[in-house]
Amino acid sequence: MFVSEDLAVNSQGHLTIGGADTVELAEKYGTPLYVMDEDLIRKNLRRFHDSMNKYYNGMGEVHFASKAFSCMEMCRIVASEGDGLDAVSIGELYTAVKAGFPMEKVGFHGNNKTDAELRYCLEVGVGHIIVDNIPELRRLEAIAKDMGKKPLIMFRIKPGIDAHTHKAVLTGQIDSKFGFALETGEAFEAVKEAVSCENVEFYGVHCHIGSQIFDIEPFEAAAKTMLGFIAKVKNELGYEIKGLNLGGGFGIKYLTEHDPKPFEEFIERVSAVVREQCAQLGIAQPRMYIEPGRSIVGPAGITLYTVGARKVIPDIRTYISIDGGMPDNPRYILYESEYEAVVANKAGEPRDEKVTIAGRCCESGDLIGENMALQHAESGDILAVLATGAYNFSMAMTYNRLQRPAVVFVRDGESRIGVKRESLDDIIRNDV
Ligand SMILES: *Cc1c(COP(=O)(O)O)cnc(C)c1O
């Protein structure tokens, strides 16, 4: 009935998430409110790591991509499942450090890391640094020497794969700001330099071809290309690359008609390609890493709002105004991303109206979506926007000096605060 498996309707006709009544959550914590289903997050992590164990002989690691949803409680959940993290800024890293996350299971990314970030990585002992370019390699080499450390590094590679997704989240092609190009020989030259560095240890190669990808073929193609490169490095430089990181990007269901392949199938088919290629190319099976973000948290989250004005423009459209919008969910204004929504207190009724859901910012583009099927919504109703667990809280901003919403985790019908709602004093905290 709904895009996520953990949503249902209770006997009062209210939408529930992970067994908790969303109308009660809205009453208890206020709106707008992010609600995350902890059990579904854990289940999604397990689906990935169990299939890595099953199809890749336990030689795989799942690193949750922090940028999809980062807060200390999320770090604790990931740690308790035994999985790793991918972090892309000192802020995401600091969050993990403060949550007591095991640093050896962290990969640090970024196409323009600062010296302060590189130093912090070495100070806290991250597992890998995924190096993006030669100037960064040289800076890291100097910093590592200065600090008397020898970090493990991977290289971010652009394998030249078209992943058939939105251009803003396409990252594997030559014309991308991320990483070293394969086709031009740039990556090979860089590896030559890296293997001769004294203060870093060249450990692996990494690629991330994009996000919200439904097809398995681009992942198989990327794996093949990367293994070809690993073989070339072995044959021509006599250097054995031990780690292969294939990034994230597994698509999820935002709309009823979306039909992503089960995660297990991705892992099964990609593992098979890796094993076959290794045998064929005569190289040792690398340790395999994946970095799912959206697929872990996206389906596990919803956002609750209170409906304000209902504005009918005859023969044109009906606007339903909510007490949030682009500051808590910038994905429509960025990508025209589509969502499904439900009036939480009328969840059992048919969604037989077509409406535009409008946020409260001073921007005409501040919409959650247009032409959305919805129950008849009136002032005071609670609106739930579904599958907002990824790239909503993490992208939230304070435009118009709106306070960022709280994040609540639910488990077994019980709820608890994960991130407090911002106060008015938070809004002026750094003002002088
Ligand atoms: C964004 C990103 C991810 C996560 O992507 P999802 O589509 O959320 O799975 C993983 N790795 C890297 C390097 C990324 O940039």
The ligand as a Tripos MOL2 file, in Angstrom:
@<TRIPOS>MOLECULE
LIG
   15    15     1     0     0
SMALL
NO_CHARGES

@<TRIPOS>ATOM
      1 C1         27.1690    9.7710   -2.2060 C.3       1 LIG1
      2 C2         28.1790    8.7050   -2.0860 C.ar      1 LIG1
      3 C3         27.8070    7.4520   -1.5910 C.ar      1 LIG1
      4 C4         26.3920    7.0860   -1.2430 C.3       1 LIG1
      5 O1         25.5350    7.1260   -2.3150 O.3       1 LIG1
      6 P1         24.0120    6.6010   -2.1710 P.3       1 LIG1
      7 O2         23.4240    6.8880   -3.4920 O.co2     1 LIG1
      8 O3         23.3920    7.3880   -1.0920 O.co2     1 LIG1
      9 O4         24.0830    5.1500   -1.8630 O.co2     1 LIG1
     10 C5         28.7890    6.5060   -1.4610 C.ar      1 LIG1
     11 N1         30.0810    6.7720   -1.7700 N.ar      1 LIG1
     12 C6         30.4740    7.9820   -2.2360 C.ar      1 LIG1
     13 C7         31.8800    8.2230   -2.5350 C.3       1 LIG1
     14 C8         29.5450    8.9790   -2.4090 C.ar      1 LIG1
     15 O5         29.9300   10.1520   -2.8730 O.3       1 LIG1
@<TRIPOS>BOND
     1     1     2 1
     2     2     3 ar
     3     2    14 ar
     4     3     4 1
     5     3    10 ar
     6     4     5 1
     7     5     6 1
     8     6     7 2
     9     6     8 1
    10     6     9 1
    11    10    11 ar
    12    11    12 ar
    13    12    13 1
    14    12    14 ar
    15    14    15 1
@<TRIPOS>SUBSTRUCTURE
     1 LIG1         1 GROUP 0 **** ****
